Every structure is written in structure tokens, then in C-alpha cells.
Amino acid sequence: MSGNEGQGEAGKHAILLVDDEPSILNALQRALRREPYTLFTANDCMSAMQLMATHEFAVVISDYTMPEMTGAELLAVMESRNPRCIRIMLTGATKAQSVPQPIADSILHCHKFLTKPWDDDSLRSMIRQSLEEYVRTTTTK
């Protein structure tokens, strides 16, 4: 997958999915295909940063383990470009959700964790909650 392709139906909010494993990107897209979002995918951090330069994303979901930089480094770039964006770290570490939020914010640059394997209903719920938070921060600033 090229990383520059928008996927799914056009919606009010753009979501960026970043993972170097095509099967993970495909699974995320399948889980979200009926949701009213514009989905973008990137299979590496450089493609993700190119998309960040041309689109405003409400939510970014990035795998932690990426070839050229960590997901935390990528989310730090996103935070500097669009601090309102809700950043979700995708990880295989099952204890990630027990990381205190101040550490997640300052070191990992994320608001939430999505652990592999995920439940599709939980994923959709997490994104809906994230978008509500994004809209609140957008309307109050």
C-alpha cells in the first residue's frame, strides 16, 4: 500500500492509520469501513509525515514498532504539527494501558493505547470517544 491513498467513504473527520504490517492496516480498515470517516493509511513513518503535511487529522493510530522511527517519535511530530489531534499508540504490549497518563503524554506522546489484538467494537468506541474529545478541544480554542 502506498501510504498516500485515502480509503473508505469521505467523512467529516480524517483518521490516519500507520503500521508497517499490511495485515494490520487491512484489519483496521475492515473494522472501520462502515464508519463515517475518511481513512488514510501509511505503511511507514515517512509516508505518514507526508500525509500529515497535507491533511489535518482528528485521530492518528500508530504502531509503536516501526522501521525508521518509533511510533512515539512519529506521534511527537504529529503533536508538534497538530496538538489537538488525538494520538493513539497501537502496541502488542498488553500492560500498556496501565501506563500512567502523564508518562503516556510526555514520553510516548499519546492519549490512548490500542493493544493487539483488539476488539473491533472497542476500536470503534475508542475512535468515537476520541472524536468527541477532538471536537470539544476544537470548539473551545
Buried (B, 14 or more C-beta within 10 A) or exposed (E): EEBEEEBBEEBEBBBBBBBBEEEBBBBBBEBBEEBEBBBBBBBBBBBBBBBBEEEEBBBBBBBBEBEEBBBBBBBBBBBEEBEBBBBBBBBEBEEBEEBEEEEBBEEBBBBBBBBBEBEEEEBBEBBEEBBEBBBEEEEEE
